Amino acid sequence: MKVSDIGECQLIDRLNILLHQKPDENTPARENLILDIGDDAAVFLPQGYQLVTVDSLIENVHFNRSMLNWADLGYKALAINMSDIAAMGGLPQYAVVNIDLPPDTLVSSVTDCYNAMYSLANKYQTVIIAGDTNQSSIINLAITLLGSAENPSCLLTRNAAQAGQKIAVTGYLGNAAAGLDMLLNQTEVTDESRRIFYRSFYRPKPRINEARLLVKEGVHCCIDISDGLVTDLGHILRQSRVSARIELDKLPLHPSLRLSYPLQAQNMALYGGEDYELLFTASAKVIEQISVQSHIPVTIIGEIIPGKPEELKLVDKDGRALQPEKNGWEHFKKPK
Amino acid sequence: MKVSDIGECQLIDRLNILLHQKPDENTPARENLILDIGDDAAVFLPQGYQLVTVDSLIENVHFNRSMLNWADLGYKALAINMSDIAAMGGLPQYAVVNIDLPPDTLVSSVTDCYNAMYSLANKYQTVIIAGDTNQSSIINLAITLLGSAENPSCLLTRNAAQAGQKIAVTGYLGNAAAGLDMLLNQTEVTDESRRIFYRSFYRPKPRINEARLLVKEGVHCCIDISDGLVTDLGHILRQSRVSARIELDKLPLHPSLRLSYPLQAQNMALYGGEDYELLFTASAKVIEQISVQSHIPVTIIGEIIPGKPEELKLVDKDGRALQPEKNGWEHFKKPK
């Protein structure tokens, strides 16, 4: 059955039922919700400071219809927004889902997508409270996510890096780029590697718990790696007006990545993007404290140094400098 | 100059400058803004209860590129969201703008669009605090708008209509449909009519001040007319579980509409949509009090009656019943 067989009103009715399954527990976000889907706007009683971010996944830009798994689409669209809220030190609370669909989309595809979103939302005590469904020639899933932070001093921002601090990342870098490469080029890798890379690309874990750990330990500067380490570190350097040095042999490359992509692994970690890991700066001592409490690797990859603002030095294990390429993802620019 | 000539980062820099022009005055929304565009999320200190809505304008669905005026696009995308916040009895505060653009879009088109948004936002003390710019094959402008309401008892909802209440609308109905007809069919009308219809279609006024008047006078049930009077009244009837009677000769038809579309005017008012006027229910006395304070017409067009829930009676001046058509706008459905 296609969405054109039932129309917008019936589609919304079905999604509404899906989104009102009994949740695992009654969370603060649910308790403070006054009015959700069904009126001109949703209404809630806000708690603390409010965070708001938006990110979308668009057909033929972020994915192709031929290789689309709708559950992955729904999961990832919400996860990348949760990653932004995490990178600010906040907790996600309310999601607003704007979905555009070609009329011949299967209803079951849309419900697969919403089930995955609902499940991820539920896991992080987030409620989907509003949205819009539109007809379009291409699939487009845009989510606006609202989150909360106790107070402004808890925020993790891009402008708080200071010379002398170490630079650290959570998890591994480059696995999502490997997942994309496998999709585009049918590169052959082991089954185990395939599983790891696909999971990184399709199902990035929002680092919400890790970000809370950063806040608890007094970190102030953080960004999530969506466009690639070099590009996203560049945002920190520009906004903090500092310089940095990255030691290439410290980059956390997963053994599977080293094995499957021995020549490209380093560049995938530097420029690949979509890893949605946290990149942050703090003292070595603070990073050590975070590392021992974290369930995933936390790795020091370099340091913030005095020097020309925005300058980034990439140094290999023999101390040789490598010129950073400018090839992180940027919309509208033709790929180099 | 095209957006592909400068890329996403430079485009965002330009939009950022545009959005940080000195506003007319320092408003509560600005005073409570902690962090806007430039980090992973925007941050503000919320006031009262929070309202949130999303609506988008999509190429080949809501408009065609050949007849696109970018300033009108920006204006309308924000205005229709403001209309939703108004229809809840709230005040708009913060806008999140998600824009998708083909790479060959002129930079000046994008700045025209943002200038119109900025200007309308400013007029209603609203701040554009976050957003996302994406490459796409089609133009898509989705805005999530956050607003505030003092307390839940001030909310205007769809489920609060009661038998015995009168049904009223602000302004005129059908003018936007006439504007769309002129565009699609090059219908010839007088210059004065053309100006009125185009203005209704391209530049609908969000009825924020009128909605505040409704709240002040104790109205509880309201919706904005986006999909057509019959469709939107249908939402009220369904959610309030009541029935209604509309007197067709009471429909507020602008003299220009009667003159230009003598045969279609009534249907344009009933089914046309996009008028973004307020449709509400209250006692005749309350409506009279609102009418005398309002700068635009407020017209009683019928009443909420006991009877089969959701039933809508359309009655002409001789008391004859007209069967309502089911042809309000609905996404995914093929037009009849």
Chai-1 contact restraints between the chains, C-beta under 6 A:
chainA,res_idxA,chainB,res_idxB,connection_type,confidence,min_distance_angstrom,max_distance_angstrom,comment,restraint_id
A,V3,B,F332,contact,1.0,0.0,6.0,A-B,restraint_1
A,S4,B,F332,contact,1.0,0.0,6.0,A-B,restraint_2
A,G7,B,E330,contact,1.0,0.0,6.0,A-B,restraint_3
A,G7,B,F332,contact,1.0,0.0,6.0,A-B,restraint_4
A,G7,B,K333,contact,1.0,0.0,6.0,A-B,restraint_5
A,E8,B,E330,contact,1.0,0.0,6.0,A-B,restraint_6
A,E8,B,H331,contact,1.0,0.0,6.0,A-B,restraint_7
A,E8,B,F332,contact,1.0,0.0,6.0,A-B,restraint_8
A,I34,B,P152,contact,1.0,0.0,6.0,A-B,restraint_9
A,D39,B,T157,contact,1.0,0.0,6.0,A-B,restraint_10
A,D39,B,R158,contact,1.0,0.0,6.0,A-B,restraint_11
A,D40,B,D84,contact,1.0,0.0,6.0,A-B,restraint_12
A,D40,B,A87,contact,1.0,0.0,6.0,A-B,restraint_13
A,D40,B,M88,contact,1.0,0.0,6.0,A-B,restraint_14
A,A41,B,L51,contact,1.0,0.0,6.0,A-B,restraint_15
A,A41,B,V52,contact,1.0,0.0,6.0,A-B,restraint_16
A,A41,B,T53,contact,1.0,0.0,6.0,A-B,restraint_17
A,A41,B,D84,contact,1.0,0.0,6.0,A-B,restraint_18
A,A41,B,I85,contact,1.0,0.0,6.0,A-B,restraint_19
A,A41,B,M88,contact,1.0,0.0,6.0,A-B,restraint_20
A,A42,B,V52,contact,1.0,0.0,6.0,A-B,restraint_21
A,V43,B,Y49,contact,1.0,0.0,6.0,A-B,restraint_22
A,V43,B,L51,contact,1.0,0.0,6.0,A-B,restraint_23
A,F44,B,Q50,contact,1.0,0.0,6.0,A-B,restraint_24
A,L45,B,Y49,contact,1.0,0.0,6.0,A-B,restraint_25
A,P46,B,P46,contact,1.0,0.0,6.0,A-B,restraint_26
A,P46,B,Q50,contact,1.0,0.0,6.0,A-B,restraint_27
A,Y49,B,V43,contact,1.0,0.0,6.0,A-B,restraint_28
A,Y49,B,L45,contact,1.0,0.0,6.0,A-B,restraint_29
A,Q50,B,F44,contact,1.0,0.0,6.0,A-B,restraint_30
A,Q50,B,P46,contact,1.0,0.0,6.0,A-B,restraint_31
A,L51,B,A41,contact,1.0,0.0,6.0,A-B,restraint_32
A,L51,B,V43,contact,1.0,0.0,6.0,A-B,restraint_33
A,V52,B,A41,contact,1.0,0.0,6.0,A-B,restraint_34
A,V52,B,A42,contact,1.0,0.0,6.0,A-B,restraint_35
A,V52,B,V96,contact,1.0,0.0,6.0,A-B,restraint_36
A,V52,B,A130,contact,1.0,0.0,6.0,A-B,restraint_37
A,T53,B,A41,contact,1.0,0.0,6.0,A-B,restraint_38
A,V54,B,V96,contact,1.0,0.0,6.0,A-B,restraint_39
A,V54,B,N98,contact,1.0,0.0,6.0,A-B,restraint_40
A,V54,B,D132,contact,1.0,0.0,6.0,A-B,restraint_41
A,D55,B,D132,contact,1.0,0.0,6.0,A-B,restraint_42
A,S56,B,N98,contact,1.0,0.0,6.0,A-B,restraint_43
A,S56,B,N134,contact,1.0,0.0,6.0,A-B,restraint_44
A,I58,B,N134,contact,1.0,0.0,6.0,A-B,restraint_45
A,I58,B,S136,contact,1.0,0.0,6.0,A-B,restraint_46
A,V61,B,Q135,contact,1.0,0.0,6.0,A-B,restraint_47
A,V61,B,S136,contact,1.0,0.0,6.0,A-B,restraint_48
A,D84,B,D40,contact,1.0,0.0,6.0,A-B,restraint_49
A,D84,B,A41,contact,1.0,0.0,6.0,A-B,restraint_50
A,I85,B,A41,contact,1.0,0.0,6.0,A-B,restraint_51
A,A87,B,D40,contact,1.0,0.0,6.0,A-B,restraint_52
A,M88,B,D40,contact,1.0,0.0,6.0,A-B,restraint_53
A,M88,B,A41,contact,1.0,0.0,6.0,A-B,restraint_54
A,V96,B,V52,contact,1.0,0.0,6.0,A-B,restraint_55
A,V96,B,V54,contact,1.0,0.0,6.0,A-B,restraint_56
A,V96,B,T144,contact,1.0,0.0,6.0,A-B,restraint_57
A,N98,B,V54,contact,1.0,0.0,6.0,A-B,restraint_58
A,N98,B,S56,contact,1.0,0.0,6.0,A-B,restraint_59
A,N98,B,A142,contact,1.0,0.0,6.0,A-B,restraint_60
A,P103,B,F332,contact,1.0,0.0,6.0,A-B,restraint_61
A,A130,B,V52,contact,1.0,0.0,6.0,A-B,restraint_62
A,D132,B,V54,contact,1.0,0.0,6.0,A-B,restraint_63
A,D132,B,D55,contact,1.0,0.0,6.0,A-B,restraint_64
A,N134,B,S56,contact,1.0,0.0,6.0,A-B,restraint_65
A,N134,B,I58,contact,1.0,0.0,6.0,A-B,restraint_66
A,N134,B,H331,contact,1.0,0.0,6.0,A-B,restraint_67
A,Q135,B,V61,contact,1.0,0.0,6.0,A-B,restraint_68
A,Q135,B,H331,contact,1.0,0.0,6.0,A-B,restraint_69
A,Q135,B,F332,contact,1.0,0.0,6.0,A-B,restraint_70
A,S136,B,I58,contact,1.0,0.0,6.0,A-B,restraint_71
A,S136,B,V61,contact,1.0,0.0,6.0,A-B,restraint_72
A,A142,B,N98,contact,1.0,0.0,6.0,A-B,restraint_73
A,A142,B,A142,contact,1.0,0.0,6.0,A-B,restraint_74
A,T144,B,V96,contact,1.0,0.0,6.0,A-B,restraint_75
A,T144,B,T144,contact,1.0,0.0,6.0,A-B,restraint_76
A,P152,B,I34,contact,1.0,0.0,6.0,A-B,restraint_77
A,T157,B,D39,contact,1.0,0.0,6.0,A-B,restraint_78
A,R158,B,D39,contact,1.0,0.0,6.0,A-B,restraint_79
A,E330,B,G7,contact,1.0,0.0,6.0,A-B,restraint_80
A,E330,B,E8,contact,1.0,0.0,6.0,A-B,restraint_81
A,H331,B,E8,contact,1.0,0.0,6.0,A-B,restraint_82
A,H331,B,N134,contact,1.0,0.0,6.0,A-B,restraint_83
A,H331,B,Q135,contact,1.0,0.0,6.0,A-B,restraint_84
A,F332,B,V3,contact,1.0,0.0,6.0,A-B,restraint_85
A,F332,B,S4,contact,1.0,0.0,6.0,A-B,restraint_86
A,F332,B,G7,contact,1.0,0.0,6.0,A-B,restraint_87
A,F332,B,E8,contact,1.0,0.0,6.0,A-B,restraint_88
A,F332,B,P103,contact,1.0,0.0,6.0,A-B,restraint_89
A,F332,B,Q135,contact,1.0,0.0,6.0,A-B,restraint_90
A,K333,B,G7,contact,1.0,0.0,6.0,A-B,restraint_91
